[in-house]
């Protein structure tokens, strides 16, 4: 669904593998039995999620954004997309977009920001997608994606509720591995670690294997026309899972067909839906439906209020390290519970689907050593109603190892263009534990994180520094183009 709010044509998406077009949530989970919430169907209380690919600075776009922020209702999610992401040519927020985003949030909606993942350059249909620097490697895409996430938050942070990762892979990985799914899990972990409370959505636009179940908060598993939707049947694991994890986007749907599309999306276990009469050509997301269609769609997605589930028991803390803790709690047995949401100090960090027997387990990661945390759990039913929070489990992580990793060595850097730089270094020696990753810093501000196996990085979208600035170094490019690996972890 790669497009933006400027005048450029919508390019049809293709699946990265196959023929159809198109939570690691601060922790990980362990399932103990097949999911068993109420059967998918009319009882699912959906949120409407709108790809708002229209500019609020033009009359039609301004009217559409105003509708999103006013009656007859407000969507649960709105995707903002300025230029296939943030505007890479500016270092200040677009005030027109900022105002539109703020108004939607003040009306009760959440706004998530568009970031292109380009299938990490691994698409098998057509030429590999390239980064803005012209690279196709997974490493290059990883750095660009992190940059785009951080720029959204740097420019619009208080107004952004999360990230919408587009052009997502739908293959687990090459040669029977989960390498691609692991990259998306790592993206979600990166986003939540650096921007706590962020909601993360992946958009492969097609059904996915179960290796992606916990790669994001929400997966867009259908993006297509109403005609194609009639033949779409999700795999069984999606039908058995928590409906809050799935989002369906359906275009070319008449107002008469819209109620059927919404009803089908409930049967297909989608907790988020958007239906529009807009056409594929030139862009199915460049307008909102008319007022009658829109109000009817919002009403069709909702269900009557239901009773809140029972409050879960206090979670038990199991294995605890300097940076993680394993939590568990007993399941409620056969019930209408769809899943459990896990909170750290009041901020939601993940969810697990409901199981009929045994216990649910969740490992909270990316914690700080020697730090006290309070973890709670809330049950959620298919209607989206949450229970009260469980009693808190207070946990203090253990102290870090005595020995930090060695300093990365032999650092070199060279300009690779007016706004990019090529960096390299030698690997650190391990300390008390193996090196996990390298954080790359510019003037003590973290700019990227790369895995321990990587000892070079090409960084772009940098602001050229005038030679009169005191940040020049005779042995290095200007500091505006110098990013130093300051530590390993």
C-alpha positions in Angstrom: 0.0 0.0 0.0 2.9 2.3 -0.6 1.7 5.8 -1.5 1.7 9.2 0.1 -0.4 12.4 0.3 1.4 14.1 -2.5 0.5 13.9 -6.2 1.9 10.5 -7.1 0.3 7.4 -8.5 -0.6 4.5 -6.3 1.5 1.4 -7.1 -0.3 -1.9 -6.8 1.2 -4.1 -4.1 2.4 -7.6 -4.8 3.1 -10.3 -2.2 6.7 -10.9 -1.5 6.1 -14.6 -2.0 3.2 -16.2 -3.8 0.8 -14.9 -6.4 -1.8 -12.8 -4.5 -1.6 -9.1 -4.3 -1.6 -7.6 -1.6 3.8 -9.5 19.4 7.0 -9.3 19.8 5.5 -6.6 22.0 8.2 -5.8 24.4 8.4 -9.5 25.2 7.6 -12.9 23.9 4.9 -15.5 24.7 4.6 -19.2 25.1 1.4 -20.9 24.2 0.3 -24.0 26.2 -2.8 -25.1 24.3 -4.8 -24.3 21.2 -6.6 -21.0 21.4 -10.3 -21.2 22.2 -12.1 -17.9 22.4 -15.7 -17.5 21.1 -16.1 -18.4 17.5 -15.5 -15.5 15.1 -18.7 -13.7 14.2 -21.1 -10.9 15.1 -19.8 -10.7 18.6 -16.5 -9.1 17.6 -16.5 -5.4 18.4 -14.3 -3.9 15.7 -12.4 -0.7 15.3 -12.3 1.0 11.9 -8.7 1.6 10.7 -8.3 4.1 7.9 -5.2 4.6 5.7 -5.6 8.4 5.5 -3.5 9.0 2.4 -5.0 12.5 1.7 -3.3 15.8 2.4 -5.1 18.0 5.0 -3.8 21.1 3.3 -6.0 20.7 0.2 -9.8 21.1 0.4 -10.9 17.5 -0.1 -8.2 16.2 2.2 -8.9 18.8 4.8 -12.6 17.8 4.8 -11.7 14.1 5.1 -9.4 14.7 8.1 -12.1 16.9 9.7 -14.5 14.0 9.3 -12.1 11.6 11.0 -12.0 14.0 13.9 -15.8 14.6 14.2 -19.2 13.0 13.9 -20.8 10.7 13.1 -17.9 8.8 14.8 -14.1 8.5 15.0 -12.1 5.6 13.7 -10.0 3.6 16.1 -6.9 3.9 14.0 -5.8 6.4 11.3 -2.6 5.9 9.3 -0.8 9.2 8.5 1.6 9.2 5.5 3.2 12.4 4.4 5.8 11.2 1.8 5.9 7.4 2.0 6.9 8.1 5.6 7.9 11.4 7.2 9.1 14.2 4.9 12.7 13.3 4.5 13.6 16.7 3.1 12.5 18.6 6.2 13.7 18.7 9.8 10.6 20.3 11.3 7.1 18.9 11.5 4.5 19.8 8.9 2.2 22.0 11.0 -0.9 21.3 8.8 -0.4 17.5 9.3 0.4 18.1 13.0 -2.9 19.9 13.6 -4.9 17.3 11.7 -3.3 14.5 13.7 -3.8 16.3 17.0 -7.5 16.8 16.2 -8.1 13.1 15.5 -6.4 12.2 18.7 -8.4 14.8 20.7 -11.5 13.1 19.3 -10.5 9.8 20.8 -8.7 8.2 17.8 -5.2 6.8 17.6 -2.8 7.9 14.8 0.0 5.6 13.6 2.7 6.7 11.2 3.6 5.1 7.9 7.1 3.5 7.4 8.0 1.5 4.3 9.9 -1.8 5.0 10.4 -2.7 1.3 10.1 -6.4 2.2 13.7 -5.8 3.5 14.8 -6.1 -0.1 13.8 -9.8 -0.2 10.8 -9.7 -2.5 10.8 -12.5 -5.0 8.4 -10.8 -7.5 10.1 -8.1 -9.5 13.4 -6.4 -8.7 14.4 -6.1 -5.0 13.1 -2.9 -3.4 15.9 -0.4 -2.8 16.4 2.1 0.0 16.7 5.8 -0.6 20.4 5.3 -0.9 19.9 2.6 -3.6 20.8 -0.4 -1.4 18.9 -3.7 -1.3 20.4 -5.5 1.7 18.5 -6.4 4.8 21.1 -4.5 6.8 20.5 -1.3 4.7 16.8 -1.6 5.0 17.0 -2.2 8.8 18.9 1.1 9.3 16.6 3.1 7.0 13.5 1.8 8.8 14.9 2.6 12.2 15.7 6.1 11.0 12.2 6.6 9.7 10.6 5.4 12.9 12.8 7.7 15.0 12.2 10.7 12.7 8.4 10.3 13.1 8.8 10.4 16.8 11.3 13.2 16.8 9.0 15.5 14.7 5.6 14.4 15.9 6.3 12.3 19.0 3.5 13.5 21.3 0.9 13.1 18.5 2.0 9.6 17.3 0.5 6.4 18.8 2.6 3.9 16.9 4.0 2.8 13.5 2.4 1.2 10.4 5.1 -0.9 8.7 4.1 -1.3 5.0 5.3 -3.7 2.3 5.7 -6.4 4.8 7.1 -9.9 4.0 4.7 -12.9 4.2 7.4 -15.6 4.0 8.9 -16.9 7.3 12.4 -16.9 5.7 14.6 -18.6 3.2 15.5 -22.3 3.4 13.0 -23.2 6.1 14.2 -20.5 8.5 12.3 -17.7 10.3 14.8 -15.1 9.3 12.3 -12.7 7.8 9.8 -13.0 10.6 12.6 -12.4 13.0 13.5 -9.1 11.3 9.9 -7.9 11.9 10.0 -9.0 15.5 13.2 -7.1 15.9 11.6 -4.0 14.4 8.7 -4.2 16.8 11.1 -4.7 19.7 13.2 -1.7 18.5 10.2 0.5 18.2 8.8 -0.4 21.6 12.1 -0.2 23.4 12.9 3.3 22.1 9.3 4.6 22.1 7.4 2.9 25.0 3.7 2.4 24.5 3.9 2.4 20.7 1.3 0.3 18.8 3.0 -1.6 15.9 1.2 -2.8 12.7 2.7 -4.9 9.9 1.1 -4.8 6.5 1.9 -7.9 4.3 -1.6 -7.4 2.8 -2.1 -11.1 2.5 -2.5 -14.1 4.9 0.6 -15.1 6.7 2.1 -18.2 8.3 2.0 -18.5 12.1 5.7 -17.5 12.4 4.4 -13.9 12.2 1.8 -14.3 15.0 3.9 -12.3 17.5 5.8 -10.1 15.1 3.6 -7.1 15.7 0.5 -6.0 17.6 -1.6 -6.1 14.5 -1.2 -7.8 11.1 -3.0 -6.6 7.9 -3.8 -9.9 6.4 -6.1 -8.8 3.6 -5.8 -5.8 1.3 -7.9 -6.1 -1.8 -11.2 -5.6 -3.5 -14.7 -6.7 -2.3 -14.8 -9.2 -5.2 -11.5 -10.8 -4.1 -12.7 -10.8 -0.5 -15.5 -13.3 -1.3 -12.8 -15.9 -2.1 -10.6 -15.1 0.9 -10.4 -17.6 3.7 -7.9 -17.0 6.5 -5.8 -20.0 7.6 -7.1 -21.8 10.6 -4.5 -20.3 13.0 -5.8 -16.8 12.2 -9.4 -17.9 12.8 -8.4 -19.4 16.2 -6.3 -16.4 17.3 -7.2 -13.2 19.1 -9.2 -11.0 16.6 -7.4 -7.9 17.9 -4.3 -9.1 15.9 -5.9 -8.8 12.4 -6.9 -5.9 10.1 -8.7 -6.2 6.8 -8.7 -3.5 4.1 -11.4 -3.8 1.4 -11.8 -1.4 -1.5 -14.2 -1.2 -4.5 -17.2 -2.0 -2.3 -20.5 -0.3 -3.0 -22.6 1.1 -0.1 -25.0 -1.8 -0.6 -22.2 -4.3 -0.3 -20.5 -2.6 2.7 -22.7 -4.3 5.5 -21.8 -7.7 4.0 -18.1 -6.8 3.9 -18.1 -5.8 7.5 -20.1 -8.9 8.5 -17.7 -11.1 6.6 -14.7 -9.5 8.3 -16.1 -10.4 11.7 -16.6 -14.0 10.5 -13.0 -13.9 9.2 -11.8 -12.8 12.7 -10.6 -9.3 11.9 -10.7 -7.0 14.9 -9.9 -3.9 12.7 -11.5 -3.3 9.3 -11.9 -0.6 6.7 -14.3 -0.7 3.8 -14.4 1.9 1.0 -16.0 2.4 -2.4 -12.7 3.9 -3.6 -11.0 2.3 -6.7 -7.7 0.6 -7.0 -6.7 3.0 -9.8 -5.2 5.5 -9.0 -5.3 5.0 -5.2 -7.9 3.2 -3.1 -7.0 5.2 0.0 -7.1 8.8 -1.3 -10.6 9.6 0.0 -13.2 8.8 2.6 -16.6 7.3 1.9 -19.6 9.7 1.8 -21.4 10.5 5.0 -24.1 7.9 4.8 -21.7 5.1 3.9 -19.2 6.3 6.6 -21.8 6.5 9.4 -23.2 3.1 8.5 -19.7 1.5 8.4 -18.9 2.8 11.9 -22.2 1.5 13.2 -21.8 -1.9 11.5 -18.3 -2.5 13.1 -19.6 -2.0 16.6 -21.6 -4.3 18.9 -23.7 -3.7 22.0 -21.8 -3.4 25.2 -21.0 -6.6 27.0 -20.0 -7.6 30.5 -16.3 -7.3 31.4 -14.4 -10.6 31.8 -13.3 -11.7 35.3 -10.1 -10.2 36.7 -7.1 -12.4 36.1 -5.1 -13.7 39.0 -1.9 -12.0 40.1 0.9 -13.1 37.7 3.8 -15.1 39.0 7.3 -14.1 38.3 9.6 -16.9 37.1 13.1 -16.7 35.7 14.4 -13.2 36.1 17.6 -11.7 34.6 19.1 -8.2 34.4 17.0 -7.4 31.3 14.0 -9.8 31.4 11.4 -11.5 33.5 9.1 -14.4 32.8 5.5 -14.0 33.9 2.7 -16.6 34.1 -0.9 -16.8 35.2 -3.7 -19.4 35.1 -6.1 -19.3 32.2 -9.8 -18.7 32.7 -10.9 -22.0 31.1 -13.6 -22.0 28.4 -15.0 -18.5 28.2 -15.5 -15.5 26.0 -12.0 -14.2 26.8 -10.1 -13.5 23.6 -6.8 -12.6 25.1 -4.8 -11.1 27.9 -3.0 -7.7 27.8 0.2 -7.3 29.8 1.2 -4.0 31.4 4.5 -2.8 32.8 4.1 0.2 35.2 0.7 0.9 33.6 1.9 0.8 29.9 0.7 -2.0 27.7 3.7 -4.0 26.5 2.1 -7.0 24.8 -0.7 -9.5 24.6 -1.2 -13.3 24.5 -4.2 -15.2 23.2 -6.6 -16.9 25.6 -6.0 -20.7 26.2 -8.5 -23.1 27.5 -6.2 -24.9 30.0 -3.0 -24.5 31.9 -1.2 -21.1 32.1 -0.3 -18.3 29.8 3.3 -17.1 29.8 4.9 -13.9 28.7 8.5 -12.8 28.9 9.0 -9.1 29.3 12.3 -8.0 27.7 14.3 -4.9 27.2 14.3 -4.1 31.0 17.0 -2.2 32.8 19.2 -4.0 35.3 18.6 -3.4 39.1 15.3 -1.8 38.4 11.9 -2.3 40.1 8.8 -2.9 37.8 5.1 -3.6 38.5 3.4 -6.0 36.1 -0.3 -6.5 35.7 -2.6 -8.4 33.4 -6.1 -7.6 32.0 -8.4 -10.0 30.2 -10.2 -8.9 27.0 -13.2 -10.4 25.3 -14.2 -10.4 21.6 -16.1 -7.2 22.1 -12.9 -5.5 23.2 -14.1 -5.0 26.8 -11.3 -5.2 29.3 -11.4 -6.6 32.8 -10.0 -4.8 35.8 -6.2 -5.1 36.2 -4.9 -8.1 38.1 -3.0 -7.5 41.4 0.4 -6.2 40.5 3.5 -8.4 40.6 6.5 -6.4 41.7 9.8 -7.5 40.3 13.3 -6.1 40.6 15.7 -7.2 37.8 19.1 -8.5 38.8 22.3 -6.6 38.6 24.3 -6.4 35.4 27.4 -8.5 34.8 30.6 -7.2 36.2 32.3 -6.7 32.9 31.0 -4.6 30.0 31.8 -5.4 26.4 35.0 -3.9 25.0 35.0 -0.7 23.1 34.5 -1.2 19.3 37.8 -0.7 17.7 39.4 0.7 14.5 36.5 3.0 13.8 36.6 4.6 10.3 34.1 6.9 8.6 33.9 8.5 5.2 31.3 10.6 3.4 29.3 8.6 0.9 27.5 11.5 -0.7 26.2 14.9 0.4 23.9 13.4 3.0 25.3 10.0 3.8 28.3 8.4 5.5 29.9 4.9 5.5 31.1 3.7 8.9 33.0 0.6 9.9 34.6 -0.8 13.1 36.1 -4.0 14.5 34.1 -6.2 16.8 34.0 -5.7 20.5 35.4 -8.3 22.9 32.6 -9.9 25.0 32.2 -8.9 28.6 30.2 -10.9 31.2 27.9 -11.9 28.3 28.1 -12.0 24.5 27.7 -8.8 22.6 24.1 -8.4 21.5 24.2 -5.3 19.3 26.0 -2.1 18.5 24.3 1.3 19.1 25.5 4.0 16.7 25.7 7.5 18.1 26.0 11.0 16.7 27.0 13.5 19.4 25.8 11.2 22.2 22.4 10.7 20.5 21.6 7.1 19.4 21.0 7.0 15.7 20.8 3.3 14.8 21.1 -0.2 16.3 22.7 -3.1 14.4 23.1 -6.7 15.4 26.4 -8.0 16.8 27.2 -9.7 13.5 27.4 -6.4 11.7 30.5 -4.2 11.9 29.7 -1.6 9.2 26.8 0.7 8.4 25.8 3.2 5.7 23.6 6.0 7.1 21.7 8.5 5.1 19.2 11.4 5.2 21.7 13.5 7.1 21.9 17.3 7.1 25.1 18.7 5.5 27.2 20.7 7.9 28.8 24.0 6.7 32.6 24.0 6.9 32.5 27.0 9.3 30.9 24.9 12.0 33.2 24.0 14.9 32.0 20.4 14.5 34.6 19.7 11.8 37.3 17.2 12.7 40.4 17.1 10.6 40.5 13.3 10.6 36.8 12.8 10.0 33.9 14.1 7.9 31.9 16.9 9.5 30.1 15.8 12.6 26.8 16.3 10.9 27.8 13.3 8.8 29.7 11.5 11.5 28.0 8.8 13.6 30.3 6.9 16.0 29.7 3.4 17.4 30.0 4.5 21.0 29.1 1.3 22.8 28.2 -2.3 22.3 25.7 -4.3 24.4 
